[in-house]
Amino acid sequence: MNQGFQTFLKHWFQSSAGLVVYKQEKMLVDKAVNRLFGYFLVQLGCVSNENLVENSRVVSKLLVDEQLSGQPTILQGVHWVQAELDFLPIGKDKADVVFLPHTLETVDDPYYLLRQVDSMLVPEGHIVLTGFNPIACMPFRLKHFSTLQGFNQANYRRANRIKEWLEVLGYEVKVIEYSSVMCFTGGEKYAFWAKIIEKVESSLKMIGLDFGNVYCLVAKKRVDAPTLVGLKWHLPKWQGIRNGATVSSQKIKHLNSVDK
């Protein structure tokens, strides 16, 4: 795991430009976790000194991170565990919700981490994750043209690519929401251009193109019902016959002819 990028985000989210992006992301996360219920929420990685899942209705919350030194103690109701993400100390079928804030951007093998998450999730459990949109204006500009070296450490993942990985694992992606486009952070100086970009963004969304800076994805772990074998092919033919009811000889001949 690239712990440096998450540490960098903690500081950048407190800057003037980063705070705007953080608030947009917090709104997406609040909307996502507020709809989910359960007894156990696990957050993998920490990118903020604030509690990103404070509006979750899940009873118990656990934050797993590789570094706990210097972590804030103001996160009420959140338990902290120090562990590497390659060796998560969570048992099979234990978590109702797993939250990954920019976590897939810090690992070299995101699919391996998703398989671990899949193992710890209960049937019908949910994954909630956030990430920077690599084709958005702000992340592209910060990674390729900014003097902030922290963004060069990120492995940006497109939301649609993550959706494909989750579908392979048997998940149903319920929601993919994007924040607004923000190419300029100069306040009133660029307010006119910001409004034009927002109008263009709204038009592009109608044709399936999203250029928001941050996305929030929610996926549900699907569990297929067991398939009956053997009697499966015979039971439906008798469902219309009540217990104790008489069956005519013609009815029996008809059913036998169907079996043949």
C-alpha positions, -999 to +999 in steps of 0.1 A: +000+000+000+012+035-008+008+051+026+024+083+014-005+092-009-031+089+019-010+109+042-006+135+015-044+136+010-049+143+047-029+175+044-042+185+010-079+181+020-072+209+046-059+233+019-083+258+003-086+239-030-086+205-013-113+215+011-137+222-017-131+188-032-133+172+003-167+187+009-180+175-025-168+140-017-182+141+019-217+149+004-214+118-019-203+096+009-230+108+033-257+101+007-243+066+000-238+053+036-270+068+049-289+043+029-271+013+042-278-007+074-260-034+094-240-041+125-204-038+113-187-012+090-151-015+081-131+014+067-099+006+050-074+035+050-077+070+063-076+102+041-091+127+065-088+139+101-126+139+102-150+110+103-162+103+068-188+078+079-203+097+108-237+097+091-237+059+086-265+040+104-243+010+109-239+002+146-202-005+150-174+011+129-139-001+126-110+018+108-081-003+096-049+016+087-012+008+085-003+039+106-021+049+138+005+072+152-008+108+153-043+098+144-070+121+159-089+109+189-120+129+181-136+103+160-163+092+184-176+056+180-148+045+156-124+018+167-089+018+153-069-013+142-033-011+128-028-037+101-015-040+065-041-041+038-024-071+023-031-090+056-065-078+068-074-092+103-111-095+094-128-129+093-150-142+066-186-129+063-181-104+091-187-069+077-220-055+065-204-024+048-168-019+037-157+017+029-126+024+008-118+061+006-093+064-023-079+031-011-077+015-045-055+044-056-029+034-031-024-002-040-006-019-070-031-048-072-066-034-066-083-066-077-065-086-049-077-061-024-113-064-037-111-101-033-102-097+003-131-073+008-154-098-009-143-124+016-150-103+047-184-091+034-216-108+045-241-119+018-260-089+005-233-066+020-222-034+004-189-019-008-187+019-008-156+035-024-144+068-036-117+079-061-105+106-084-119+106-119-088+104-141-105+121-171-117+150-150-101+184-152-088+188-117-072+154-111-056+154-146-042+189-140-029+181-106-012+149-116+005+161-148+010+198-143+010+205-106+041+210-084+024+189-058+043+156-060+018+137-039-006+133-068+021+116-088+019+087-063-017+079-070-029+050-092-061+065-106-088+040-115-118+047-137-151+040-121-163+019-150-131-003-147-138-009-111-174-017-120-161-044-144-139-059-117-168-060-092-192-075-117-166-103-123-167-109-085-205-112-086-215-077-074-243-055-086-232-019-089-261+001-075-248+037-077-220+057-094-222+094-086-198+121-095-191+155-079-192+186-100-165+197-124-140+222-109-112+233-132-106+267-116-101+275-080-096+312-081-129+322-065-147+351-082-120+354-108-131+323-126-168+322-115-180+330-150-161+301-166-171+278-138-208+284-146-202+276-182-184+244-174-212+233-151-237+238-179-215+218-203-211+191-177-249+188-173-253+183-210-226+157-212-242+137-183-273+133-204-253+112-229-234+092-203-202+112-200-191+122-165-162+146-159-167+152-122-136+153-101-145+126-075-168+096-078-185+075-052-195+039-061-218+016-042-220-021-050-240-050-035-227-085-030-251-108-048-258-143-035-275-166-059-303-188-045-294-226-045-306-245-075-325-276-070-315-307-089-332-341-095-367-333-085-365-298-099-379-309-132-409-328-116-420-306-087-435-278-109-459-302-125-475-311-092-477-276-076-513-273-086-524-304-068-536-299-032-528-324-005-556-350-002-572-340-035-582-367-059-566-369-093-584-384-123-568-411-144-567-388-174-547-362-154-522-389-144-519-401-181-513-364-191-486-360-166-469-392-175-470-382-212-453-349-203-425-368-184-418-388-214 
